[in-house]
Every structure is written in C-alpha cells, then in structure tokens.
Amino acid sequence: SQYFGTVIPEAYVGTLPVFQFFIQNPTWFRDANGYVYQSKPSTWGSMFYNGVFYDNIQFRVRGQNSVYNNFPNQKFKIDFNDDNRFNFGDGRPTTGSINLDNVYQDPSYVRLTLASELYQQSGALGNIMLPVEARMNGNFYSLGIYSERYNGAYLDRVGLDDEGAVYE
C-alpha cells in the first residue's frame, strides 16, 4: 500500500454494502470511440469498504462477454496488496482478490445470488455471491455482484487443499 486513510461517508439510505472505487481515469477500459478494449486492460486505484481504505490495488476488466457486448459497466477483477488484503467483514478469511460482476444478462438481478445461496444451503462447495452497490469517484457506477474468487482464501474457507487443482 502506498497511502493509508479514510473516506468520509455520504448520507446513504440503503441496505446493500457499498464498494467505493477511486480511479484517476474512470473510462480507462474504453477506447476513443467508447468501445471496451479487447485486450482486457488494467489500471491502479483505491477502494474504500466497511471502514477500510485499500490503496494501490489493481483493477482488471473481467469476462469475454462483458467486453464483446460492450456493456456500459464492466466486470472487474480486483487485486489487493499482501499487506492489506480484502476483508468482507463477516468472519471469512481475508483474500488477495475479488470479482465484481455485473447483472446485464439477468434482468431479475437475483440469478447469481440465488444460485450461490442454493449451493450453500444444500451443503455444496459454491462460492459466495452478494449484491453490492459500486460507486466510482463518488458517483453511482453499478449494482453489482461481489463474487468470491476460487483462490486460497476460498479453499481455506471450505476446507480444501490449496495445493490441489481448482477448476472454475
């Protein structure tokens, strides 16, 4: 991490967790014509969530469908620093990366979270997905889905060997 700090919260009347992103150029993933770069670009920025400021984190465009359909808001893979890993705040282990998915292909907004809850309640080893509000540079960005990555933190949470193969 380069900087440590906080963000003064806005008056917010909602029930969803809020991810606040701070990125110097909020259209970094689009070309001069407004289309998403096909190369899945990345940039660096900061994030504030649940009273914790995460600085110098990497944002990468995620998903072929999101790119080729040129959705207004992209899916992101967000990579955190080893010394300031992401903490969702619900008792799960901290993690070095998360996904922020969009819901453009699901007008009900519940398909991903409903499937995740069904897996959990049936005892299957599915990842956790929760709706969140994403804000970029103080403005509404999207209603997104926090998606737990299939990584070491996930494997620890579900009691699997992190030396084995993982297929998404």
C-alpha positions in Angstrom: 0.0 0.0 0.0 1.2 3.5 -0.8 -1.3 5.6 1.2 -3.5 5.0 4.3 -6.6 7.0 5.0 -10.3 7.0 5.2 -13.3 8.3 3.3 -16.0 10.5 4.8 -19.2 8.5 4.3 -22.0 10.1 2.4 -25.5 10.1 3.8 -26.7 6.7 2.4 -30.1 5.2 2.8 -29.8 1.7 1.6 -29.2 -1.8 2.7 -26.5 -3.0 0.3 -22.8 -3.0 1.1 -21.1 -0.1 -0.8 -17.8 -0.5 -2.6 -16.3 2.9 -3.3 -13.6 3.0 -6.0 -11.3 5.8 -6.7 -9.6 5.7 -10.1 -7.9 8.6 -11.8 -9.4 7.9 -15.2 -12.9 6.2 -14.8 -13.0 5.3 -18.5 -9.6 3.6 -18.6 -11.1 0.5 -20.2 -12.6 2.3 -23.2 -11.0 3.5 -26.5 -11.6 6.9 -28.1 -14.8 5.6 -29.7 -16.2 4.4 -26.4 -15.7 0.7 -27.0 -14.1 -1.6 -24.5 -10.5 -2.6 -25.3 -10.4 -6.2 -26.4 -7.1 -6.7 -24.6 -8.7 -6.6 -21.1 -6.7 -3.7 -19.8 -5.9 -2.9 -16.2 -5.3 0.2 -14.0 -4.5 1.1 -10.4 -6.7 2.8 -7.9 -8.1 2.7 -4.4 -11.1 1.3 -2.7 -13.0 2.0 0.5 -15.2 -0.6 2.1 -16.5 -1.2 5.6 -14.2 1.4 7.2 -11.1 0.2 5.5 -9.2 2.1 2.8 -7.3 -0.1 0.3 -4.7 1.8 -1.8 -2.6 0.9 -4.8 -4.9 -2.0 -5.9 -5.2 -3.3 -9.4 -8.5 -3.3 -11.4 -8.7 -5.6 -14.4 -11.5 -6.0 -16.9 -13.0 -9.4 -16.4 -15.0 -11.7 -18.8 -15.2 -12.0 -22.5 -19.0 -11.5 -22.7 -18.8 -8.2 -20.8 -16.1 -7.0 -23.2 -17.6 -8.1 -26.5 -21.1 -7.0 -25.7 -19.7 -3.6 -24.7 -21.8 -3.3 -21.6 -21.9 0.2 -20.1 -20.2 -1.0 -16.9 -17.6 -3.7 -16.9 -16.9 -6.7 -14.6 -13.7 -6.2 -12.6 -11.2 -8.5 -11.1 -9.7 -6.5 -8.2 -6.3 -7.5 -6.8 -5.3 -6.3 -3.3 -1.8 -5.9 -1.7 -0.4 -8.7 0.5 -0.1 -6.3 3.4 -3.8 -5.0 3.1 -5.9 -7.9 1.9 -9.7 -7.5 1.4 -11.9 -8.2 4.4 -15.6 -8.5 3.7 -16.2 -8.2 7.4 -18.3 -11.3 8.0 -15.7 -13.6 9.6 -14.3 -15.1 6.4 -10.6 -15.2 5.8 -9.1 -12.1 4.1 -8.4 -12.5 0.4 -6.0 -11.1 -2.1 -8.6 -10.7 -4.9 -12.3 -10.4 -5.5 -14.6 -10.2 -8.5 -17.2 -7.5 -9.1 -19.7 -8.9 -11.6 -22.4 -7.0 -13.5 -26.0 -8.2 -13.9 -26.7 -7.1 -17.5 -27.7 -10.6 -18.6 -30.0 -11.1 -15.6 -32.9 -8.6 -15.5 -34.1 -10.1 -12.2 -30.8 -9.2 -10.5 -31.0 -12.4 -8.4 -29.8 -15.3 -10.5 -26.2 -15.3 -9.2 -27.0 -14.7 -5.6 -29.9 -17.2 -5.6 -27.7 -19.9 -7.1 -25.0 -19.1 -4.5 -27.4 -19.4 -1.6 -28.9 -22.6 -3.0 -25.4 -24.2 -3.2 -24.6 -23.1 0.4 -27.9 -24.3 1.8 -27.6 -27.7 0.1 -24.1 -28.2 1.5 -22.3 -27.8 -1.8 -19.0 -26.0 -2.1 -20.0 -23.0 -4.0 -18.6 -19.5 -3.9 -20.3 -16.7 -2.1 -22.0 -14.0 -4.2 -23.7 -11.0 -2.7 -25.3 -7.9 -4.3 -23.4 -4.6 -3.7 -23.6 -1.0 -4.8 -20.4 0.1 -6.6 -19.5 3.8 -6.7 -16.7 5.2 -8.7 -15.2 8.6 -7.8 -18.2 9.5 -5.7 -20.8 8.6 -8.4 -23.0 5.6 -8.8 -21.3 3.0 -11.0 -23.4 -0.1 -10.8 -25.5 -2.6 -8.9 -23.0 -5.4 -9.0 -22.4 -8.8 -7.5 -19.5 -9.4 -5.1 -18.2 -12.8 -6.2 -15.8 -14.7 -4.1 -12.8 -15.9 -6.1 -11.8 -19.6 -6.3 -8.4 -18.9 -4.6 -6.5 -19.8 -1.5 -8.9 -18.0 0.8 -11.9 -19.8 -0.7 -10.1 -23.2 -0.4 -9.3 -22.4 3.3 -12.9 -21.5 4.0 -14.3 -24.7 2.5 -11.6 -26.9 3.9 -9.9 -28.0 0.7 -6.2 -28.4 0.0 -4.8 -25.3 -1.6 -2.1 -27.3 -3.4 -4.7 -29.2 -5.5 -6.1 -28.3 -8.8 -9.0 -25.8 -9.0 -11.4 -25.6 -12.0 -13.8 -22.7 -12.3 
